[in-house]
Amino acid sequence: MILMLLLLGCLTLIYLYTTRTYSYWTKRSVKHEPPVPLFGNHLGNLFGIKSLTEVYTELYFKYPDEKVVGYYRGMAPGLLIRDLDIVRNVLNVEFSHFYPRAMGRDPDVEPLFGNLFHVDGDRWKSLRQRLTPAFTTAKLKAMFPLIIKCAERLQIAGKHINDKGGEFDCRDMMARFTTDFIGACGFGIEMNSINNENSAFRELGKKALHFSLRHIFLLGIWEVFPEMRKAIRVSSTEVEKVVTNLVETIFRQRNYKPCGRNDFIDLLLELAQKGKITCESIEKSDGEGTPIRVEFELETIHLIAQVFVFFIAGFETSSSATSFTLHQLAFNPDIQTEIQNEIDQVLAKYDNKLCYDAISELSHLEMAFKEAMRLFPSLGFLQRQCAKRYTIPELGVTIDPGVTTIIPIQAIQTDEKYFENPHEFRPKRFGGESGKQINNYAYLPFGEGPRACIGARLGHMQSLAGLAAILQKFTVEPSAQTPVKLPINPWSNTIQGVKGGIPLKLRLR
């Protein structure tokens, strides 16, 4: 009897502990789904049934009359934003209240996550301030010849595919193109992954994004028990060692100084030579409310972390966006022909060779790329954590520090309220007057505000170069195995991924 009472008492305590936060949205009269003890509304994602983007998209469309919807990611309350004015406030106007990205990875435990994408607060601001000059128009133009070399190798690979019958995995080929681009522009290494399916650099990319059972299990604990995060290392030590050794070797080869190659390593070494970073704090202020100045030393591990995120973010997002664009063009041959005609006309002015100025003039290709990113953004959602108590003026709802706000990009970009016939592939909606009328916060593939993607223009230009290289020489068509609607990998959360590859057929023009 005593054992039964003890067991009952323990179960009661566990229940009370795991549900202690579940009145948060009820008290604020915010509609939400009933949470499951311990898991909240996160059960489907935690067990690999649906990706977070799919979960948030379903939630968005389930409550069409609400400006915000409550969500519980485990025991942590989150707020899904449906109203564009509130989205604008979170991402831009009230940035001082929402500067953390809330990724939660601790660089003291996982050093490669001490990068611009993951760190928050003053560390983020100092890095952003120091790295922004690396992405000026002049820097992009200087880097572009490296991109063109990769694009030319992509055309060679396309000819080999055509000679073998034309069947190919578009997702894999664009991943190898992006890997080559990252190798050349990020690491200063000519990898030729495009023509070598088993290149070491391509394997590194696969390992860095591989979801092993260990990774899934630890990430599940990390999600449900935030208190355990400083004791849990989710990422692979093998990947960290490979990246660290590779970057340190390149640094030594260049004597820790820029060598004139104009790649990302050069830019980082150039910035590191400038010494300590100082900036106005967004976390601390003096007694009168004036931000104090803070100072950080840019150490080698910080540089390595930036190269790592340049590799992962650039590799996965660009390859996803370009392969999805080609998938859409394969099912829309009239649009593809129009783009190819434009490529022919523009390149005729540049001796039929790809270059920075030529890519900048390909307006129809750019519209198609934007439309593909609208339908399938690489990042299906954004999130920002409340840094200090904030009241949403439109609703009078007050949220506390630590609450995560969620901006469901995929859902907003496929809402008929903002885009007519939202599930149709219509590139011309981004042209002329119709393009100018699109609300900045209804189209967010690269984010918006101070934490928008720093490498957006580089990724955009690199992607257009890869697409132009293929469409200049080839036509893409659906193969017998090509699905019209691509299945989403339920384990792909931060960056959306397709389950399996994207089979297409390549035909020489």
N, C-alpha and C positions, 0 to 999 in steps of 0.2 A: 504493500500500500504506500509506504514511504517513497519507494523507488518510483512508483507511478506518479506521485505528487511532484517529486523532483523533476521527472521527465516532463510532466505537464508544465511545471514552472519554467523549465528551460525553453520549451517550445513557445511559451507565452512571451518570454523575454526576447527570443529570436524574432518572433512575429512583430513585437512592438518596435524592436530595433530596426528591422528591415522595412517597416512601413511608417516610420516616424516623420518622414517628410511629405507623405502623400496627401496631406490636407493643404499643401502650399497653394495650389491653384484654386481649390475650392474656396478657401478663405478670400481669394481675390476675385471670385466670380468669373474665372477664366475657364472656358469649356476645354475639356480634355477627355481622353479615353480612360476608363477605369484601369489603374495600375495593378500589376501582379506583384505580390510581395517579393522583395529582393530584386526582381528584374524590371519592375516598372512597366513601361510600354516598349521595352527594348528586347523582348524575348525573341521576336522573329529575326532580328539582325544578329543577335548574340549567337544563335544556333545556325546561322548561314542559310536562313530561308529567304530573306530579302536583304538587298543592300540598303544602307542608310538612305541613299537617294530615293530608292523605291518607297521606303517607309515614310519619309517626309513628303514625298509627292502624293501618296495616298491620303495622308493626313491633311494636306493642303486642300485637296479637292473634296474631302468629306465635310468640310466646314466652310462652304462658300460665302456665308454671310458674316463670318467672323474676321476681325482685323488681326487677331492673334489666337493661337491655340496652344494649350499647355502640353508638355511632354515630359516623361520621366525616363531618363537614361540611367537605368538602374535605380538608385535612390536619389540621384541628382535631378532637380527640376530644371527643365529647359523651356524656352518659349519660342515657338515657331511663328515667324512674322509673315503675315499675308498682305499687309498694307504697304504700298510703295513709299508713302510719306514716312512711315515708321522705319522702313528699310533705309531710307536716306538719312534719317537721324542717327541710326545705329552705326552705319558705315562712314558717315561724313560729319554731319552737323554737330552731333554730340560725341565725337570721337574720344574726347577726354574721359567719357564714362565707359567706353567700349573698346579701348585699345588692345586688350589681350585677345589673342586668337583662340586661346583655350584648347590647345592641342594636348597639353598636359605632360609632354615628354620632358624628362629632367636631364639636362646636358651633363650634370654631375654623374649621373648613372649611365647615360648613353651620349658620349661626347659628340657624335656626329649630328645630334639633334640640337646642338648649339648654333643652329643656322638661322638665317633671316626669316624663314617660314615658320619656325617653331618657337623661337624665343619671344618674350614679351617685355613690356615696360621699357626702362631706360636702355637695357641691352639691345632691344630691337631698334629703338630710335637711333642709337649711336651707330649700329651696323647699317641701317637704312641710309643714314646721312653719309656714311663713308662709301657705300657701294653705289649709290645713285649715279655718280659721275661715270661709272663703268658702262652705262647704257645710254649715253648720248648718241645723237645722230652720227656724229663724227666717228665715235667708237664702233657703231654698227657698220658703217661703211668700210671702215678699216678691217673689220672681221669678215666681211661678206665674201671676199675671194675664197676663204676657207669653206664657206657654205657651198659656193659654186662647184668646187672640186668634188664635194660629196654628191651634189646633184648630178654631175657628169658621170660618176660611178654608178649612180642609180639608173641612168639610161643604159649603161653597159649591162647591168644586171637584168634590166627589162628585156634586152635583146636575147639574152640566154634563156629567159623564161619563155619568150615567144618561140624560140627555136625548138623548145621542148614541148610545144603544144599550147602554151599560154596559161595553163592552170597554175594558180599561185595563191598563197596566203597573204592577202594584202596587209593584214595587221602585222605579220612578222616582217614583211619586206620594209614597211615604213618604220618599224622599230629598229631595223638594222640601219636604215638611212639616218634616223635620229641618233643612233648610237655612234655612227661615224661622225656626225656633226658635233656631238658632245665630246667625242675623243679629240677631234681637231680643234674645236673652239674652246673647250673646257680644260682638257688635259695636255693639249699640245702634242698629241700622238696621232699619227696616221694609222688607223686601225683596219680599214678596208673590211669592216664587218658586213657590208652590203654583199660582197662576193664571197664571204666566208661565213656560213651559217653557224659554225662552231668557234668563232673568234672568242678570245678570252674576255674581251670587253663586253660582248653580247651576253656571255655567261654570267658576268658580274651583274649586269642589269636584271637578268632573270632571278638570280639569287637574292638581290636586294628587294625584289618585289614578290618573292615566293612566300605563300602562306602555308607553312608547315603545321602539323598538328600541335607541335610545341608552341608555335607562334599564336595559333588560334586559342589554345587553352590559356596561355599567359595573358593574352589580350582580354580574354573574357574576365579573368580575375581582376585585371587592371581596370576594366570598365565598371564592374560591380562593386569593387572595394577600393575606392580612391585612397584610403588610408595606407594601402599596401604599395602604392606606386613607387615610392622611393626605395623599396626593397625588391622591386621587380624589374628585371631587364628583359624587354621583349625582343629587341633587335638582335641580329646575328653578330657575334663577336668576330666571326670569320670575315664577313663583309667589311667590318670596321678595320680589321687588320690589313686587308688587301688595299682598301682605299687610302688608309693612312700611309702605308709603305709606298704606294704608288705616288702619291702627291709629294711626300717628303723626298723621294728620289728625284722627282722633277725639280723641286725647289733647289736641291743640292746641285743638280746639273746646271742650273741657271745662276748658281752662287747667290741665291735669294735676291736676285735683281731681274728686272724686266730684260728680255733678250731681243725685243723688237718684233716678235711674232704676232703681236696684237690679239692674242687669245685671252681667255678668262684668267689663266694662271698669271700671265703678264700683268693684267689689270689689278689683280689682287696683290701681287708683289709691289707694284707701283704704289698702291694705296697704303700698304704696310710700311713703306719707307717714310710715310708722312708722320709716323709715330702715334702717340696717344690720340684717342678720339674724345672730344669734349662736346657736350650738347646741353641744352636746357632740359631738365628732368620733366617727365610727365607723371612721375610717381611722388616726387617730394617738392615741398615748397617751404619758404621761410615763414616767419610769424605773420607776415602781411599778405601771404598768399602768392608771392612771386616765386616762380620756379627757380630752384637752385641749379647751379651748373654741376654736372657730373662728369667724371673722367674714366675712360676705359683704355686698357692696353690691348691692342690687337695682336694676340699671340698666334703661334703656328697652328694650334688645334682649332682656333676660330677660323682661320683661312681654310683648313682642310674641311671643316663643316660646311663652309660656303660652296666649295667645289662639289661636295657630296650632294647638296640640295640642287645645285645647278645641273648635276647629272640626273638625279631622280626626277625632279620636277620637269625638266626639259625633255627628258627621254620619254616619260610616260604620257605627259599631256599632249605633246606634239604628235607622237605616233598615233595616239588615240584619235585626235582631231583630224589628221590627214587621212587616216584609213577610213574613218566614217564618212568623210567628204567623198572619197572615191567610191565608197559603197553607194552613196546617194546618186552620184553621177552615173553609175552603172545602170541604175533603174530610171534615169532621166536622160536618155540619149540626146534629145533635142537641146537641152541645157548644156550638155557636154560638148556638142558640136559648136554651139555658140561660143563657148569658152575657148575651144581649140582654134576657131577662126580668129578670135581676138589675139591669142598667143602668136599665131602666124603673122598677123599684121604688125604687132608691136615688135616682135623680134626681128622682123625685116629691117627695121630702123637701126638695129644693133648688130648687123652682120650675122643674124640668126644665132646669136649667143646670149645666154642668160647673164644678166648683170643686175646690179642694185637698181639702176634707173628703170630698166625694163620691167622688173618685178613690180616696181612702184606704179606702173601704168596699167597693170592687169586688173581693171576694175571689176569685170565680170567674174573672174576667178576669185577675187577678194569677196565679192558678194556671196558666192557659193560657199566659200569657207566660213563666212560669218553665219550663214543660214545653217550649215552643218553644226556649228558650235551652239547655235540656238536650240536645235533639236536634241543634240547630245553633247552638252558641255562636259569637258573633261572633269571639272569639279562640279558635281551635281548640287552642292550646297555650300554655303559659307557659314561660319559661326564666329561669334564674338562674345566674350565673357564680360558681364557687368563688373566694372572695377570699383565703382562706388554707387551707393544707393541712388536709384533713378526712378522718376515717375514719368510714365508715358503720357504726354499731354493730351493726346487724342482720346485716351481711355480713362485717365486717372488711376491707372494700375501702377503700383509701386513694386519694383523688384530689387532684390538685395545683391550685394557683391557676391560673386561666385555663380550666379545664375547665367546659364549660357543661352544666348539668343541665336536662333537658327534662321538663315535666309535660304529658302528652298529654290535655288536657281532653276533647276530642271522644271519644277512646277510652274514658276512664274513665267518662264520663257515658252511654255506650251499652254498658257492660259488664253482662251479666246477673248478675254477682256482686253488683252494687250496686242494679240496677233490674230488677224482673221485667218480662219482655217489653219489653226496652229500646228496641226500634224502633217501638213503638206510641205513639201520641199519647194519653197518659192524664193530663190535668191534675190529677185528684183524688189522684194519688200525692203531691202537695205539700200536701194538706189534712189536717187532724186529726192523729191519732196517727201515721199513715204519714209525714206530712211531717216530724214531729219526729224520726223515726228515721233520716232520711237523714244519712249521715256528712258533716260539713262539708267534707271534702276529697274527697268523691265528686261534689260539685256546685260548680264553680268558675267560673261565667261572668264574674264580676267579680274573680276572683283571691281571695287570702286572705293574711292577715298584714300586716305594715307597708307592703308595696307593693301592697296591694289597690287597685282603682280608686277614686280619691278622689271621682270624680263619679258613683259608682254610684247613689246615691239620686236624684240629679237626672235621670240618664238613665232610671232606672226609672219615675219619676213622669211624665216627659215622654212616654215610650213608651206608658204606660197611658192618658194623656190623648188621644194620637193615636188609639189603638185604640178607646177609648170614643167618641170623636167620630164615627168611621166606623160602628161597630156600633149606635150610638144611632139613626142615620137609615137605615142601609143593611144589606143582607145580601150577603156575598161568596160567590161560587160559582165553580167551575172553568169556564174557557172551553174551547172545542174544542182550543186550543193548550196548555193547562196540563199540564205533566208532573207525575206523582205524585212522582217523585224528581227533585229539582232538580240540574242539572249544576253542578259546582264549577269556578270559574275557576282553572286550575292556576297562574296567576301571582299569585294572592292568597295571600300568606304571613302577614304580621302580622295582618291582619284578613281573615276568610273572605269570599269573594264568590261570587255565582252567575254563571255564564256566561250572558250575555244578560240579559233581564228576567224578570219573573215575571208572565205573563199571567193575569189573572183577570177575572171579570165582577161588576159592581156592580149591585145591584137595590134600588130604593127600597122601604123597608118599608111 
